[in-house]
Every structure is written in C-alpha cells, then in structure tokens.
Amino acid sequence: MFHSLLDTSLNLAGPGFARRFSPGVKSAMNNPSRILVLITSLIFTGLNVYPQSTPPAVYVDKGACPFECCAYRKWKTEKTTIAYARPDKRSRRIGEFKAGRNVIALTGEVRTITPGKFVVFKAHEGYKPGDVLWVYTPLGEGFYKVWFNGKMTDAPLDYMSGPFEQTVPGCEETPDCWGKLERELRVDWWVKIKGPNGLVGWTDQAGNFSNKDACG
C-alpha cells in the first residue's frame, strides 16, 4: 500500500520531483514511517511549485465585504430573516432575526458561483487584445479579484458593472473602454449575524438589513 501511495505522490509532484527525490525513495522503501514523511513532503512541495493553472470554478472569499465602505458592525433588521446554522440553505434553520431589531454582523463570505468573463479588446497597461480576465469578488470602486496568468490579484475593471454597483458611463458610452464583460459575475454573499437574544446564524439576505455602508 505504501509503495502505491508513493507512486501516486510522485506522479502528482511531477517528473522533476521524482528524479530529485529518487535517493530518498530508495532509502525509505523498507521503512513505512519514512515513506509517509516522504509522501507528505512530495505532495505539499509539488502543490506549491505547480500552482493551479486554470481559474477556480467556485471561489469562497472568507471575510470579504463586497462594496466600498461595506462594514461588518451593528446592522438593523428591516425584514424578518431566517437564520441558518451554516452558510448553506441546505443547513438547519435555527431561528429568525426579527424585523426592527438591531443585530451585529460578525463576518461574512462572498462566494463566486459563476466567475465573470472579461475580455480585453484594446491594449491597456499590461493587457493586450484577446486577454481574458476571470472576475471574482467585488471589492468596490470598480475593483475586483481577478484571475489572470495563473494568479489571483486585485484589479480595477473600468466601466464594468457588477452585482453591487452600476458603473456610469458604461463601456458602450465611452471611447476609453478597453474590455467588456462577456459573461456576468454571479456571487452569493453570506453574513454571520448575532441577534439581540444571542442567536448566531447565517443569512444570504444581506439586503434585509440596513447600516451596512460605513460611508453613509
């Protein structure tokens, strides 16, 4: 069994790692505990050196608040809202946050369920026509988390409207536009909330609460 796991780990880490670790493999063959250590080393080293080359289909951004001045703090419940045990509608309903009550928004997470596809059609800074930027968490003021060239970075996407903001002018209304959203970004925003009675639960209905914007 150990030998089979070791072969799988070497395949995962890549051919260069198989050659590099071959002396250690030979010396560890008759020592199961050393084989386990070697397997762990190969897997984690391989994952670090060979990063994910394709954009993630789903991306969970824990702690994110998806617009400028968005703040987790005291909110007011404007509409009675179901509280879930976990950030998942399939999880257990554990109560309600009643309309008219103040609550504390503790934290949240923004889940990209369909990345946006932003296609460059005019050279702009480091981009060239035909480049594709995969768009994830909205950050406010036209900034988004963007996957490009195998990396996730924060980047401005001028003249692109998103789930929480509408940009004026739009791309069609200005000659300065350099890229266009060909597939819309779809996200779910889950917030962990503590009610006045001590109930702590999750909701994806942040629109049912006010006082989210620290800028007014």
N, C-alpha and C positions, 0 to 999 in steps of 0.2 A: 504493500500500500504506500509506504513512504517513497519508494522509488518512483511509483506512478505520479504521486504528487509533485515530486521533484522535477520530473519531466515536464509536467504541465506548467510549473512555475518558470522553468527555463524558457518554454515557448512564449509565455506571457511577457517575460522580461526582454526577449529578443535575442537574435543570434549573437550579437556582440557580447551580451552578458554571459551567454553560455560559454563562449571561449574564455572570457575574462575570469569566470568563476570555476573553470574546469579543475584546477588543482585542489580547490576546497571541496568540490564534489567528490573527487576520488578519495580524499582522506576521510570524508564524512559517511561514506557508504555503509560502513559497519557500525555506525553509532547513531541510533534513531534520534536522540536528543539534539545532536549536532545537525542532523538533516532538517529537523523542524526549524532550528535557528536559521539555517541557510535558506529554507523556503521563504520564511518571513522576510529576510533581507532581500531576496531576489524580487519578490512581489512589490515591496514598497519602493525599492530602488528603481525598478522598471517603471512603476507608475509615475514616479517623479520625472524620469528622463523622457518618457514617451507620453506627453500630455495629450488630452483629448483633442482630436483634430477636427471633429465636427461639432457644430453648435448643439447644446443640450436641447432636447425636445421639451422638457419641463425644467423650470428653474425656480427654486424657492429661496427668496431673499429675506432671511430672518432679521427682524429689527427694522426693516425698511418702512418708511412713511412716504407715500408716493406723490407728493407735490410740494412746491416751495412753501416753507413755513409750516408744513404739517407737523403736528406735535402730539405725542402721547402724554396726556396730562388729564386734568379734570374735564370731562365732557358732560353734556346734558342729553338725556334720552328724550328725543322728540316723539318717538313712536315705540310702543311696546315691542321688544325684540327677543327672540328665542336665544337662549344661551346653550351652547354645545360643549361637551366635555373636552373635545379636541378640535383643531381647525379642520373639520371634515363633517359634512352634513350627514354622513352615514354614522357618525358617532352618537352617543346618547344625549338626549335633551335633558339638561339638568335644571332648567328653570327659565325665568324670564327677567329681563331688565324692564321695569315698568316706566311708561311714559311719564315725563315730568320730574323724574329723579336724576340727581347728579351721580355720576359714576367716575371711576378712574380707569382711563385707558392705560394699561400697563406696558404693553408692547404689541407688536404685530408682525406679520409677514406678508410679502407680496409674492404671489405665485404666478409666474408666467405659464399659461397653459397653451398658448399659441404664440410663438415668437413672431414679431413683425419682420417683414422682409423689405428692407430699404435699399433701393438700387440707385447707384450713382450714375448720372448721365452727363455730368460736366466736371472736369478736373477741379478739385478743391482740396487745398492743403495737401495731406498725404494720400488722398484718394484719386483714383482715375476712373474714367467711364467704364462701366461694366462691373465695378466692385459691388459686392453685396454685403451689407451690414445687417446682422440679425439683432433685432431690438428686443430688450427685456425690460427690467424695472424702470418705470418713470421716476425721475428724480426731481422734477420741477424746473421751471425756466428753460424748457427746451432740451434739458439734459436727460440722457437715458443710459442704462447699462447696455453696452453694445458688444457683440461678439464679432471680432474681425481678425483675420490672420491667426486663428487659433487661440485668441486671448479675449478675456472679458475686461472691458475698460469702461470708464465714464466718458461720454462724448456728447457734444451738442449736435442735435439734428435740426438744422434751421428749417423753418416753415413746415414742420411736421406736427400735426395734431395727434394727441394721444388720448388714452382713456380718461385722464383727469384734467386735461387742458386743451383748449382750442386755440391754434395759432393764427394770428391775423397780421399781415396778409397770408393767404395760403400759397402753396407752391405755384399754382397756375396764375397767380396775380402779381408775380414779381420776376424780373429777369435775373435776379440774384440767386434763384433757386438752383441747387446743384444735385439734388437727389429726391426721389419720390418713394413714398410708401406703397408698395405693390401688394402687400398682404398685411391686413390690420393686426395690431398687437392686441392680444386678449389676456387679461390678468384677473385674478381673484385677490381681493385684499381681506385678510383675516385679522381681526383685532382681539386681543385678550383683555377682558374687562372685569373689573371688580365693582360689584354693586354695593349700595349702602348697607345691605344686610350681610355682607361678607361673601356673597356668592361670586365665584370666579369662573368665568366661562368665555367661550369664543363665539364670535359672530362674523359673518361676511357681509353684514348690512351696516357698514360704517355710515352710510347716508342717513340712517335713522338717528344720528347723533349730531349735535352742534358743538361749537367751540373747538373744532379740530385745527383751525387755522390760527397760528400764533401771531400772524401779521394783521389780524383784524377781521 
